[in-house]
Structure formats: structure tokens, C-alpha cells
Amino acid sequence: MSCPPGQTNEGYEIHWGINHVGHALLLKLLTPLLLTTRSGCRSEVRIVSVSSIAHKFPVSGGIKFEILKSNGCGESLNSLYGQSKLGNVIYAKEYAERHPELTSVSIHPGIVKTDLHASGGNLLMRGFQKFIVPYIGIEVQEGAKSQLWAATAKGVEGGEYYEPVGVVSRASALSKNKELGKKLWDWTEKELAGHTI
């Protein structure tokens, strides 16, 4: 979160590569096993994508596909992070639509007391981290409850975005944009083509 501008070894903008591409690749590689597991048992198989309320604050337009293989091209670190978290929400929803036999959701864990902005990000985010989060943030153990709930609770609906703990929330309008969802899915499939176990 708020890493210095950079790119992964594969050439992706650092937030995008870590928060979306890496997760999407792992999910692609695990999908055959998840489907086999689901067909062989009576319980659900779930995929929980940890997003963030920051998905509501991405780059202009939501996802700038033309900068995903760059160092961010002058965008703020916060909006690049938001773009990657928007990718999590959209991809979880798209995955749920393509694999309805599996339960894929995204969650916001809450504003958790971590040091993710301690040394990076802009002055505003460092100030928020230092002066506001200690008063409104939740402990790490509390922040984990959203993921645990989404992985184990009854009634979790595929494709939904949940806020703490287990509250179906209004994800951003961009996260519900069908055209953007299809574009992200197609872009991701193209990028991950050829990666197999």
C-alpha cells in the first residue's frame, strides 16, 4: 500500500501486479482444483478477495488499462492502490458470474491499525495513518473477522462486496459497470494466457 512508484519483475505497475495480477494468476491455477473439490463434496467452496473501501477512490475512469504495464505514469499512489482494489471487487464479481458453483466475494476488512502508510504515500495518508487511524481504526484481530466471516458464515452470496462484518455494502458504481468488468476479465485472461501448472 502506497509503495514507491515501480513495476513488478513482469512489468506491471506495482500495486496492480501485487493486488490483482498475482491473485488472479493464483486463482486461475487453483480453479480446476476448486471445481473438482466442489463436485466431490456437499459444502461450498469459497474465494474471498480482500479489497478495501479504497476501491471507491481509483484513478479517473476506474482502471486505466494503458498504464497497467508502467510505473503508474504520474498517478497518485493512493489512486493506483484504489485502482488495484477496484480490480479485486470487479474480478471477484466477474469470477462469481463465470463460476456460479463456487462462491466468490470481495470484502473490506475495515480501517485496521497497521503501519501500511507509515513510510510511503503522500503527506495526507501518512497524517491520516498517524493521527486518525489510532482513534478510529480497529485492531488487526478485529480486521481479520471480515475474511473469516466471508469464508465460513452461512448465507454468503457470490459476487457481493461486504464491509465489516458481513454487511452487504454498496460497492462503487464503477465496480458494477458491466463493460468495465468484461474488459478487466478479458484483459486478465489475455495477460495470464500460457500460465499453467
Helices and strands as residue ranges (DSSP letters): H 14-16, I 17-21, H 22-39, E 46-50, G 53-56, G 65-67, H 77-98, E 103-107, H 123-127, I 128-132, H 133-136, H 140-152, E 161-163, E 167-168, G 174-176, H 178-192
